[in-house]
């Protein structure tokens, strides 16, 4: 398996990322600001992905394992002490360690390159595999936001997680 790398999103990556995010199994979990819960065209997703080329308040990376397999983002809007992170791996490439490697790389970057005291991330309550993945990263479940979206005609919740700098440092001290 090729080594995984995170590299900044470039303009030529926009159609590739949009195509990856258009997969039906990623509906409701694309990690894009203002994303609607339904299927979207590649063109509509490309428009949303364009902001990842040079994010104003954060960073965005293409996740590559030979070819692009996903996208990772970190944003802090007005508070660099508590950024949020999101990792999306195309379903054809999940369960191969790409998400874990990318998430650990993102957390390492945040805690070595910013003043962040913790990193927040969340998972839709319907996504059992995503919840297991988020738990495996070692952060804490810090809350549940109720009725944050609709999936299959029913409301769903979002489970919130946080990884504290102190926790990261204890677990990843060299």
C-alpha positions in Angstrom: 0.0 0.0 0.0 1.4 3.4 -0.9 2.3 5.7 2.0 -0.4 8.2 2.9 0.3 11.9 2.6 -1.6 15.1 3.3 -0.9 17.9 0.9 -2.6 21.3 0.5 -5.6 21.4 -1.8 -4.8 23.0 -5.2 -7.2 24.4 -7.8 -6.7 21.3 -10.0 -7.9 19.1 -7.1 -11.3 20.7 -6.9 -13.0 18.4 -9.5 -11.3 15.3 -8.0 -12.5 16.1 -4.5 -16.0 17.0 -5.6 -16.2 13.7 -7.4 -15.0 11.9 -4.3 -17.6 13.7 -2.1 -20.4 13.0 -4.5 -20.5 9.4 -3.5 -24.1 8.6 -2.2 -22.7 7.0 1.0 -21.1 10.3 2.0 -24.4 12.2 2.0 -24.8 14.0 5.4 -21.1 13.5 6.3 -19.1 15.5 3.7 -17.7 18.1 6.2 -18.5 21.1 4.0 -19.9 24.3 5.4 -23.6 24.6 4.7 -23.8 21.2 3.1 -27.3 19.9 2.5 -28.3 16.4 3.5 -29.2 15.2 0.0 -27.4 14.1 -3.0 -25.6 16.9 -4.8 -24.2 17.2 -8.3 -20.4 17.2 -8.8 -20.7 20.8 -10.1 -22.5 22.0 -6.9 -19.9 20.2 -4.7 -17.1 21.7 -6.8 -18.4 25.2 -6.0 -18.4 24.3 -2.3 -14.9 22.7 -2.5 -13.3 25.8 -4.1 -13.1 27.5 -0.7 -10.7 24.7 0.4 -8.0 25.9 -2.0 -7.0 28.8 0.2 -9.1 28.7 3.4 -9.2 32.0 5.2 -9.4 30.5 8.7 -8.0 27.0 8.5 -6.2 24.5 6.4 -7.3 21.8 3.9 -5.5 18.8 2.6 -6.0 16.2 -0.1 -5.5 12.8 1.5 -3.4 10.7 -1.0 -2.4 7.0 -0.9 -1.0 6.9 -4.4 -4.2 8.6 -5.7 -6.5 11.0 -3.8 -8.7 9.0 -1.4 -10.2 11.8 0.7 -10.0 15.3 2.1 -9.2 16.7 5.6 -9.9 20.1 6.9 -9.2 22.2 10.1 -11.1 25.4 10.7 -11.0 27.9 13.5 -13.1 30.8 12.3 -12.7 33.3 15.2 -11.1 31.0 17.8 -7.7 29.4 17.1 -7.7 27.8 20.5 -10.6 25.4 19.7 -10.5 24.5 16.0 -12.7 21.8 14.5 -11.4 19.0 12.2 -13.0 16.8 9.6 -11.7 13.8 7.7 -13.6 12.3 4.8 -12.4 9.1 3.1 -14.2 7.9 -0.1 -16.1 4.7 0.7 -14.0 2.6 -1.7 -11.0 3.4 0.4 -12.4 3.1 3.9 -11.3 0.4 6.4 -7.7 0.5 5.2 -6.2 2.8 7.8 -6.3 6.0 5.6 -8.8 7.8 7.9 -6.8 7.0 11.1 -3.5 8.1 9.5 -5.0 11.2 8.1 -6.8 12.1 11.4 -3.6 11.6 13.4 -1.6 13.7 10.9 -4.2 16.5 11.2 -4.1 16.3 15.0 -0.3 16.3 15.0 -0.3 19.4 12.7 -2.8 21.3 14.9 -0.9 20.6 18.1 2.5 21.4 16.7 1.5 24.4 14.5 -1.2 26.3 16.3 -1.9 27.4 19.9 -5.0 25.1 20.0 -5.9 23.8 23.4 -8.3 21.2 22.0 -9.6 20.0 18.6 -13.3 19.4 18.2 -14.8 16.9 15.7 -18.3 15.4 15.3 -20.1 12.5 13.8 -23.7 12.0 12.8 -25.4 9.8 15.3 -26.6 7.4 12.5 -23.0 6.6 11.5 -21.9 3.7 13.7 -18.7 3.2 11.8 -17.8 6.9 12.1 -18.6 6.9 15.8 -16.3 3.9 16.3 -13.6 5.6 14.3 -13.9 8.9 16.3 -13.8 6.9 19.6 -10.6 5.1 18.4 -8.8 8.4 18.0 -8.7 8.8 21.8 -10.7 12.0 22.3 -13.7 12.3 24.6 -17.3 12.4 23.8 -18.3 15.8 25.0 -21.9 16.1 24.1 -24.8 15.5 21.7 -26.6 18.1 19.6 -30.2 17.0 19.1 -32.1 16.9 15.9 -29.3 18.3 13.7 -30.5 16.8 10.5 -32.8 14.5 8.7 -31.9 11.2 7.2 -34.3 8.6 5.8 -37.2 10.8 6.9 -36.1 10.9 10.6 -34.3 13.4 12.7 -30.8 12.5 13.8 -28.4 13.8 16.4 -24.7 14.7 16.1 -22.2 13.3 18.6 -19.5 15.9 19.6 -15.9 14.9 20.4 -12.8 16.8 21.6 -9.2 15.9 21.8 -7.4 18.0 24.4 -3.8 19.1 23.8 -2.8 17.5 27.2 -4.4 14.2 26.2 -2.6 14.3 22.8 0.8 15.1 24.4 0.5 12.2 27.0 -0.5 9.7 24.3 1.9 10.8 21.6 5.0 11.9 23.6 8.1 10.8 21.9 
